[in-house]
């Protein structure tokens, strides 16, 4: 694998890490729920559930991208060791 492909793989990993950090800071953990839920609290909980599902989906996409990149890096390392 060429040095350009290695640089590209590293860039993809760095981009994935930046997206993960941005998602984490954009969606801080929700405060602990009250003992007496109200309509507003129920709406907040529904919104939080939607955010959690979005985060889970984004995490899965990033996990797959990182796994692909790591496979590429394993190939690079294998080629360099030969």
N, CA, C and O atoms as CSV, one atom per row, in Angstrom:
chain,resi,resn,atom,element,x,y,z
A,1,UNK,N,N,0.852,-1.172,0.000
A,1,UNK,CA,C,0.000,0.000,0.000
A,1,UNK,C,C,0.896,1.233,0.000
A,1,UNK,O,O,1.923,1.269,0.679
A,2,UNK,N,N,0.502,2.227,-0.759
A,2,UNK,CA,C,1.329,3.417,-0.888
A,2,UNK,C,C,1.180,4.325,0.335
A,2,UNK,O,O,0.242,4.212,1.124
A,3,UNK,N,N,2.139,5.217,0.446
A,3,UNK,CA,C,2.092,6.165,1.559
A,3,UNK,C,C,0.854,7.046,1.476
A,3,UNK,O,O,0.309,7.450,2.503
A,4,UNK,N,N,0.412,7.343,0.271
A,4,UNK,CA,C,-0.794,8.166,0.103
A,4,UNK,C,C,-2.015,7.450,0.670
A,4,UNK,O,O,-2.863,8.083,1.299
A,5,UNK,N,N,-2.116,6.145,0.458
A,5,UNK,CA,C,-3.258,5.388,0.993
A,5,UNK,C,C,-3.184,5.308,2.509
A,5,UNK,O,O,-4.210,5.349,3.187
A,6,UNK,N,N,-1.984,5.194,3.038
A,6,UNK,CA,C,-1.821,5.178,4.495
A,6,UNK,C,C,-2.276,6.513,5.067
A,6,UNK,O,O,-3.017,6.551,6.049
A,7,UNK,N,N,-1.833,7.610,4.452
A,7,UNK,CA,C,-2.248,8.935,4.903
A,7,UNK,C,C,-3.760,9.095,4.807
A,7,UNK,O,O,-4.380,9.693,5.686
A,8,UNK,N,N,-4.354,8.562,3.740
A,8,UNK,CA,C,-5.803,8.641,3.579
A,8,UNK,C,C,-6.507,7.859,4.692
A,8,UNK,O,O,-7.496,8.330,5.252
A,9,UNK,N,N,-6.003,6.675,5.009
A,9,UNK,CA,C,-6.606,5.865,6.078
A,9,UNK,C,C,-6.506,6.580,7.423
A,9,UNK,O,O,-7.467,6.590,8.192
A,10,UNK,N,N,-5.376,7.164,7.705
A,10,UNK,CA,C,-5.197,7.895,8.956
A,10,UNK,C,C,-6.138,9.098,8.988
A,10,UNK,O,O,-6.725,9.401,10.026
A,11,UNK,N,N,-6.280,9.765,7.880
A,11,UNK,CA,C,-7.200,10.903,7.797
A,11,UNK,C,C,-8.637,10.487,8.067
A,11,UNK,O,O,-9.379,11.201,8.742
A,12,UNK,N,N,-9.035,9.320,7.534
A,12,UNK,CA,C,-10.392,8.836,7.774
A,12,UNK,C,C,-10.607,8.540,9.257
A,12,UNK,O,O,-11.670,8.833,9.803
A,13,UNK,N,N,-9.605,7.964,9.900
A,13,UNK,CA,C,-9.719,7.686,11.331
A,13,UNK,C,C,-9.838,8.989,12.113
A,13,UNK,O,O,-10.678,9.109,13.005
A,14,UNK,N,N,-8.998,9.960,11.777
A,14,UNK,CA,C,-9.049,11.240,12.468
A,14,UNK,C,C,-10.400,11.923,12.268
A,14,UNK,O,O,-10.939,12.512,13.204
A,15,UNK,N,N,-10.953,11.848,11.053
A,15,UNK,CA,C,-12.270,12.431,10.791
A,15,UNK,C,C,-13.345,11.736,11.612
A,15,UNK,O,O,-14.236,12.391,12.153
A,16,UNK,N,N,-13.265,10.416,11.706
A,16,UNK,CA,C,-14.242,9.667,12.498
A,16,UNK,C,C,-14.160,10.065,13.966
A,16,UNK,O,O,-15.187,10.212,14.627
A,17,UNK,N,N,-12.954,10.237,14.474
A,17,UNK,CA,C,-12.791,10.650,15.863
A,17,UNK,C,C,-13.356,12.043,16.096
A,17,UNK,O,O,-13.964,12.296,17.136
A,18,UNK,N,N,-13.165,12.945,15.147
A,18,UNK,CA,C,-13.721,14.299,15.273
A,18,UNK,C,C,-15.248,14.253,15.272
A,18,UNK,O,O,-15.891,14.962,16.046
A,19,UNK,N,N,-15.834,13.417,14.400
A,19,UNK,CA,C,-17.292,13.306,14.364
A,19,UNK,C,C,-17.824,12.721,15.664
A,19,UNK,O,O,-18.863,13.157,16.159
A,20,UNK,N,N,-17.128,11.747,16.218
A,20,UNK,CA,C,-17.561,11.153,17.483
A,20,UNK,C,C,-17.512,12.202,18.591
A,20,UNK,O,O,-18.428,12.284,19.410
A,21,UNK,N,N,-16.457,12.996,18.620
A,21,UNK,CA,C,-16.341,14.037,19.647
A,21,UNK,C,C,-17.430,15.090,19.473
A,21,UNK,O,O,-18.009,15.552,20.456
A,22,UNK,N,N,-17.711,15.468,18.233
A,22,UNK,CA,C,-18.759,16.461,17.974
A,22,UNK,C,C,-20.127,15.923,18.393
A,22,UNK,O,O,-20.932,16.659,18.965
A,23,UNK,N,N,-20.394,14.662,18.119
A,23,UNK,CA,C,-21.677,14.066,18.514
A,23,UNK,C,C,-21.800,14.022,20.028
A,23,UNK,O,O,-22.877,14.261,20.575
A,24,UNK,N,N,-20.705,13.717,20.701
A,24,UNK,CA,C,-20.730,13.644,22.165
A,24,UNK,C,C,-21.003,15.014,22.758
A,24,UNK,O,O,-21.802,15.123,23.689
A,25,UNK,N,N,-20.367,16.066,22.251
A,25,UNK,CA,C,-20.563,17.398,22.816
A,25,UNK,C,C,-21.909,17.991,22.386
A,25,UNK,O,O,-22.477,18.804,23.115
A,26,UNK,N,N,-22.422,17.605,21.232
A,26,UNK,CA,C,-23.712,18.132,20.770
A,26,UNK,C,C,-24.882,17.491,21.508
A,26,UNK,O,O,-25.970,18.064,21.550
A,27,UNK,N,N,-24.676,16.320,22.084
A,27,UNK,CA,C,-25.750,15.603,22.768
A,27,UNK,C,C,-25.316,15.214,24.172
A,27,UNK,O,O,-25.050,14.041,24.434
A,28,UNK,N,N,-25.240,16.192,25.087
A,28,UNK,CA,C,-24.820,15.865,26.455
A,28,UNK,C,C,-25.847,14.974,27.136
A,28,UNK,O,O,-27.009,14.946,26.731
A,29,UNK,N,N,-25.432,14.251,28.161
A,29,UNK,CA,C,-26.382,13.379,28.859
A,29,UNK,C,C,-27.541,14.177,29.441
A,29,UNK,O,O,-27.380,15.315,29.881
A,30,UNK,N,N,-28.704,13.554,29.432
A,30,UNK,CA,C,-29.908,14.201,29.964
A,30,UNK,C,C,-29.869,14.190,31.483
A,30,UNK,O,O,-29.304,13.276,32.083
A,31,UNK,N,N,-30.473,15.211,32.117
A,31,UNK,CA,C,-30.535,15.205,33.584
A,31,UNK,C,C,-31.405,14.049,34.075
A,31,UNK,O,O,-32.244,13.530,33.338
A,32,UNK,N,N,-31.195,13.660,35.313
A,32,UNK,CA,C,-31.981,12.574,35.902
A,32,UNK,C,C,-33.451,12.963,35.937
A,32,UNK,O,O,-33.782,14.097,36.282
A,33,UNK,N,N,-34.347,12.028,35.579
A,33,UNK,CA,C,-35.778,12.358,35.557
A,33,UNK,C,C,-36.333,12.566,36.965
A,33,UNK,O,O,-35.820,12.012,37.937
A,34,UNK,N,N,-37.395,13.378,37.057
A,34,UNK,CA,C,-38.084,13.606,38.329
A,34,UNK,C,C,-38.910,12.380,38.703
A,34,UNK,O,O,-39.177,11.521,37.863
A,35,UNK,N,N,-39.308,12.308,39.959
A,35,UNK,CA,C,-40.176,11.210,40.407
A,35,UNK,C,C,-41.589,11.362,39.869
A,35,UNK,O,O,-42.292,10.367,39.690
A,36,UNK,N,N,-42.018,12.601,39.606
A,36,UNK,CA,C,-43.370,12.851,39.124
A,36,UNK,C,C,-43.298,13.377,37.696
A,36,UNK,O,O,-43.124,14.577,37.484
A,37,UNK,N,N,-43.433,12.477,36.708
A,37,UNK,CA,C,-43.328,12.922,35.315
A,37,UNK,C,C,-44.523,13.779,34.909
A,37,UNK,O,O,-45.664,13.480,35.261
A,38,UNK,N,N,-44.253,14.826,34.178
A,38,UNK,CA,C,-45.294,15.695,33.650
A,38,UNK,C,C,-45.320,15.539,32.134
A,38,UNK,O,O,-44.532,14.784,31.565
A,39,UNK,N,N,-46.224,16.251,31.494
A,39,UNK,CA,C,-46.267,16.201,30.028
A,39,UNK,C,C,-44.968,16.706,29.436
A,39,UNK,O,O,-44.457,16.143,28.468
A,40,UNK,N,N,-44.434,17.769,30.019
A,40,UNK,CA,C,-43.168,18.311,29.521
A,40,UNK,C,C,-42.046,17.300,29.724
A,40,UNK,O,O,-41.194,17.126,28.853
A,41,UNK,N,N,-42.050,16.636,30.873
A,41,UNK,CA,C,-41.018,15.638,31.143
A,41,UNK,C,C,-41.147,14.469,30.178
A,41,UNK,O,O,-40.144,13.937,29.703
A,42,UNK,N,N,-42.387,14.066,29.887
A,42,UNK,CA,C,-42.609,12.969,28.938
A,42,UNK,C,C,-42.135,13.368,27.545
A,42,UNK,O,O,-41.543,12.557,26.832
A,43,UNK,N,N,-42.391,14.606,27.157
A,43,UNK,CA,C,-41.930,15.095,25.853
A,43,UNK,C,C,-40.413,15.137,25.808
A,43,UNK,O,O,-39.806,14.768,24.803
A,44,UNK,N,N,-39.795,15.590,26.907
A,44,UNK,CA,C,-38.339,15.612,26.977
A,44,UNK,C,C,-37.769,14.203,26.879
A,44,UNK,O,O,-36.764,13.973,26.206
A,45,UNK,N,N,-38.419,13.266,27.554
A,45,UNK,CA,C,-37.953,11.881,27.518
A,45,UNK,C,C,-38.041,11.309,26.107
A,45,UNK,O,O,-37.141,10.594,25.665
A,46,UNK,N,N,-39.124,11.624,25.400
A,46,UNK,CA,C,-39.277,11.168,24.015
A,46,UNK,C,C,-38.189,11.782,23.129
A,46,UNK,O,O,-37.610,11.103,22.280
A,47,UNK,N,N,-37.922,13.070,23.338
A,47,UNK,CA,C,-36.878,13.739,22.555
A,47,UNK,C,C,-35.512,13.126,22.866
A,47,UNK,O,O,-34.694,12.919,21.969
A,48,UNK,N,N,-35.279,12.840,24.149
A,48,UNK,CA,C,-34.015,12.214,24.531
A,48,UNK,C,C,-33.892,10.828,23.918
A,48,UNK,O,O,-32.808,10.441,23.481
A,49,UNK,N,N,-34.983,10.077,23.878
A,49,UNK,CA,C,-34.958,8.750,23.269
A,49,UNK,C,C,-34.596,8.844,21.786
A,49,UNK,O,O,-33.824,8.036,21.270
A,50,UNK,N,N,-35.164,9.842,21.115
A,50,UNK,CA,C,-34.846,10.035,19.698
A,50,UNK,C,C,-33.372,10.385,19.526
A,50,UNK,O,O,-32.718,9.905,18.600
A,51,UNK,N,N,-32.845,11.236,20.435
A,51,UNK,CA,C,-31.424,11.592,20.361
A,51,UNK,C,C,-30.547,10.380,20.616
A,51,UNK,O,O,-29.519,10.195,19.966
A,52,UNK,N,N,-30.961,9.560,21.566
A,52,UNK,CA,C,-30.179,8.356,21.868
A,52,UNK,C,C,-30.154,7.435,20.653
A,52,UNK,O,O,-29.104,6.889,20.314
A,53,UNK,N,N,-31.289,7.258,19.999
A,53,UNK,CA,C,-31.327,6.396,18.812
A,53,UNK,C,C,-30.449,6.974,17.706
A,53,UNK,O,O,-29.767,6.231,16.999
A,54,UNK,N,N,-30.465,8.286,17.556
A,54,UNK,CA,C,-29.591,8.919,16.562
A,54,UNK,C,C,-28.132,8.656,16.905
A,54,UNK,O,O,-27.332,8.331,16.028
A,55,UNK,N,N,-27.788,8.796,18.174
A,55,UNK,CA,C,-26.416,8.530,18.593
A,55,UNK,C,C,-26.033,7.073,18.366
A,55,UNK,O,O,-24.924,6.779,17.920
A,56,UNK,N,N,-26.951,6.166,18.672
A,56,UNK,CA,C,-26.673,4.744,18.469
A,56,UNK,C,C,-26.426,4.464,16.989
A,56,UNK,O,O,-25.491,3.745,16.637
A,57,UNK,N,N,-27.258,5.026,16.131
A,57,UNK,CA,C,-27.075,4.828,14.688
A,57,UNK,C,C,-25.768,5.434,14.208
A,57,UNK,O,O,-25.047,4.818,13.423
A,58,UNK,N,N,-25.457,6.646,14.679
A,58,UNK,CA,C,-24.193,7.282,14.289
A,58,UNK,C,C,-23.012,6.470,14.798
A,58,UNK,O,O,-22.015,6.304,14.096
A,59,UNK,N,N,-23.125,5.974,16.005
A,59,UNK,CA,C,-22.046,5.161,16.573
A,59,UNK,C,C,-21.813,3.916,15.730
A,59,UNK,O,O,-20.669,3.550,15.464
A,60,UNK,N,N,-22.880,3.270,15.315
A,60,UNK,CA,C,-22.749,2.057,14.508
A,60,UNK,C,C,-22.068,2.360,13.174
A,60,UNK,O,O,-21.192,1.615,12.735
A,61,UNK,N,N,-22.476,3.458,12.532
A,61,UNK,CA,C,-21.843,3.845,11.262
A,61,UNK,C,C,-20.353,4.115,11.468
A,61,UNK,O,O,-19.521,3.656,10.686
A,62,UNK,N,N,-20.021,4.857,12.517
A,62,UNK,CA,C,-18.615,5.162,12.790
A,62,UNK,C,C,-17.838,3.898,13.138
A,62,UNK,O,O,-16.690,3.739,12.722
A,63,UNK,N,N,-18.465,2.991,13.907
A,63,UNK,CA,C,-17.804,1.746,14.274
A,63,UNK,C,C,-17.465,0.947,13.016
A,63,UNK,O,O,-16.370,0.394,12.904
A,64,UNK,N,N,-18.401,0.888,12.075
A,64,UNK,CA,C,-18.154,0.165,10.830
A,64,UNK,C,C,-17.043,0.832,10.029
A,64,UNK,O,O,-16.196,0.148,9.454
A,65,UNK,N,N,-17.042,2.153,9.987
A,65,UNK,CA,C,-16.000,2.870,9.239
A,65,UNK,C,C,-14.630,2.641,9.870
A,65,UNK,O,O,-13.645,2.421,9.166
A,66,UNK,N,N,-14.572,2.692,11.188
A,66,UNK,CA,C,-13.310,2.459,11.880
A,66,UNK,C,C,-12.851,1.019,11.661
A,66,UNK,O,O,-11.664,0.776,11.443
A,67,UNK,N,N,-13.781,0.064,11.716
A,67,UNK,CA,C,-13.419,-1.338,11.479
A,67,UNK,C,C,-12.854,-1.513,10.075
A,67,UNK,O,O,-11.865,-2.222,9.889
A,68,UNK,N,N,-13.478,-0.870,9.080
A,68,UNK,CA,C,-12.958,-0.940,7.712
A,68,UNK,C,C,-11.564,-0.344,7.633
A,68,UNK,O,O,-10.675,-0.908,6.995
A,69,UNK,N,N,-11.376,0.788,8.278
A,69,UNK,CA,C,-10.072,1.448,8.250
A,69,UNK,C,C,-9.020,0.599,8.942
A,69,UNK,O,O,-7.887,0.506,8.470
A,70,UNK,N,N,-9.383,-0.016,10.046
A,70,UNK,CA,C,-8.428,-0.879,10.744
A,70,UNK,C,C,-8.053,-2.090,9.894
A,70,UNK,O,O,-6.907,-2.538,9.918
A,71,UNK,N,N,-9.025,-2.621,9.140
A,71,UNK,CA,C,-8.697,-3.728,8.221
A,71,UNK,C,C,-7.699,-3.254,7.171
A,71,UNK,O,O,-6.752,-3.964,6.833
A,72,UNK,N,N,-7.923,-2.041,6.659
A,72,UNK,CA,C,-6.981,-1.490,5.679
A,72,UNK,C,C,-5.595,-1.333,6.302
A,72,UNK,O,O,-4.587,-1.681,5.686
A,73,UNK,N,N,-5.551,-0.809,7.519
A,73,UNK,CA,C,-4.260,-0.632,8.194
A,73,UNK,C,C,-3.582,-1.969,8.450
A,73,UNK,O,O,-2.362,-2.073,8.331
A,74,UNK,N,N,-4.357,-2.999,8.800
A,74,UNK,CA,C,-3.775,-4.330,8.979
A,74,UNK,C,C,-3.130,-4.797,7.681
A,74,UNK,O,O,-2.058,-5.403,7.695
A,75,UNK,N,N,-3.781,-4.513,6.565
A,75,UNK,CA,C,-3.214,-4.861,5.261
A,75,UNK,C,C,-1.923,-4.109,4.989
A,75,UNK,O,O,-0.962,-4.673,4.466
A,76,UNK,N,N,-1.907,-2.841,5.343
A,76,UNK,CA,C,-0.692,-2.029,5.165
A,76,UNK,C,C,0.443,-2.598,6.002
A,76,UNK,O,O,1.566,-2.755,5.522
A,77,UNK,N,N,0.142,-2.900,7.237
A,77,UNK,CA,C,1.176,-3.435,8.129
A,77,UNK,C,C,1.691,-4.766,7.608
A,77,UNK,O,O,2.894,-5.027,7.629
A,78,UNK,N,N,0.771,-5.613,7.139
A,78,UNK,CA,C,1.170,-6.908,6.597
A,78,UNK,C,C,2.094,-6.742,5.402
A,78,UNK,O,O,3.081,-7.465,5.264
A,79,UNK,N,N,1.767,-5.777,4.531
A,79,UNK,CA,C,2.610,-5.524,3.357
A,79,UNK,C,C,3.988,-5.003,3.777
A,79,UNK,O,O,5.000,-5.383,3.188
A,80,UNK,N,N,4.028,-4.149,4.777
A,80,UNK,CA,C,5.293,-3.581,5.220
A,80,UNK,C,C,6.170,-4.626,5.889
A,80,UNK,O,O,7.396,-4.533,5.831
A,81,UNK,N,N,5.557,-5.619,6.523
A,81,UNK,CA,C,6.317,-6.653,7.208
A,81,UNK,C,C,6.893,-7.683,6.244
A,81,UNK,O,O,7.811,-8.420,6.603
A,82,UNK,N,N,6.369,-7.741,5.034
A,82,UNK,CA,C,6.857,-8.722,4.055
A,82,UNK,C,C,8.204,-8.349,3.499
A,82,UNK,O,O,8.750,-9.073,2.665
